[in-house]
Amino acid sequence: SGDLEPVILRYANVYGPRQEPKGEAGIVAILAEKLLAGEPTRIFDDGEQTRDYVHVADVVAANRAAYERWTPGAYNVGTGVETSVNALFAMVTRALGVEVPPNHVPALAAELRRNSLDAGALERALGVRPRIALEEGLARTLPWYRARTGKR
């Protein structure tokens, strides 16, 4: 009939190895590159704003399920877990073995205070949901940045 029946996937904050740290997206990549290079980092506002961080492997699984089980609709691809930027900074510095205090700068006017995505509909319709916890995802991700910079 020619009708378009799309599957729409809405991603939380995606991170993983090989993410480009240039620009304003990709805070895990940005932190890893800057911390390993000994460069200053920036945390906007008080750092208590939250985000939902989803590992790229979970995004790949969601895309594969969407393709294989094509069930029209819009689906969130997120863990549903809110993590503050301060907590993420602490996790990354700990995992990299770097001791650097956070550098807080003024807030961005348009920044959301809280953000997380419920993947319940994704699981019900397509049988998959993000399962990689942030600490595990960082353990899978940060060695790539360490190898890229040649730091041990």
Buried (B, 14 or more C-beta within 10 A) or exposed (E): EEEEEEBEBEBBBBBBBEBEBEEEEBBBBBBBBBBBEEEEBEBEBEBEBBBBBBBBBBBEBBBEBBEEEEBEBEBBBBBBBBBBBBBBBEBBBEBBEBEBEBEBEEEEEEEEEEBBBEBEBBBEBBEBBBEBEBEEBBEBBBBBBBEBEEBE
